[in-house]
Amino acid sequence: MADCCSGHCTTAEAPVDPRFRKALWVALWVNPLMFGVEIFGGLRAGSVSLLADAVDFAGDAANYALSLSVLSMGLLWRARAALIKGVTMALYGLLVLAKTGWVAAFGVPPEAYTMGAIGMLALIANLSVAVMLFRFRDGDANMRSVWLCSRNDAIVNLAIILAAIGVLGSGARWPDLIVAAVVSGLALASARTVIRQARDEISFANRAPQALEIPITVDQSGR
């Protein structure tokens, strides 16, 4: 049985693609590593956009771990996990927005070279993960939330690189702050999408009790 609301269907019995599980494990290792790199680089460069992206890496690592923990469960549990991730994304967006306002009032321009170099490293890491997850972007709310996290991260990293160029050319902190505001906007927009789909799937699962009882089985063949 499938729910075809919002233009696409979700099923309780769809097999887990081993490639999706592998991509989640790779992302789970990449994100904590980049969190450490960006925290160090953000503090060293004085960049609020790097610090915001570092917090995002930490949040994504937790989200990937949560996705792996419910991957073989029924639709209701996967949708609940996605709902938690959506709320987390929204809180992250609000946190970044508040930090941006504080730096706008009291901050100083960041160091552009460190900011740009770490932004490039983060872009490479996130693009690698996003490429692996691209084929799963139209899955259930759990899969979609993972894809949105990776896509948003790559966009943010590209924006950080451009902001570093802007800081270097202008000597002002505003390019860094603009990117931080974009990070906040992306997080809030994606949170809205994930929360809406997760609530639809929870509603469907509650109307179809069998969706709660049939776990996803792993397709070892990868098809």
Secondary structure as UniProt FT lines:
FT   STRAND          2..3
FT   HELIX           5..7
FT   STRAND          10..11
FT   HELIX           18..45
FT   HELIX           48..70
FT   TURN            71..72
FT   HELIX           75..106
FT   HELIX           112..133
FT   HELIX           134..136
FT   TURN            137..138
FT   HELIX           141..170
FT   HELIX           174..207
FT   HELIX           210..213
FT   TURN            220..221
//
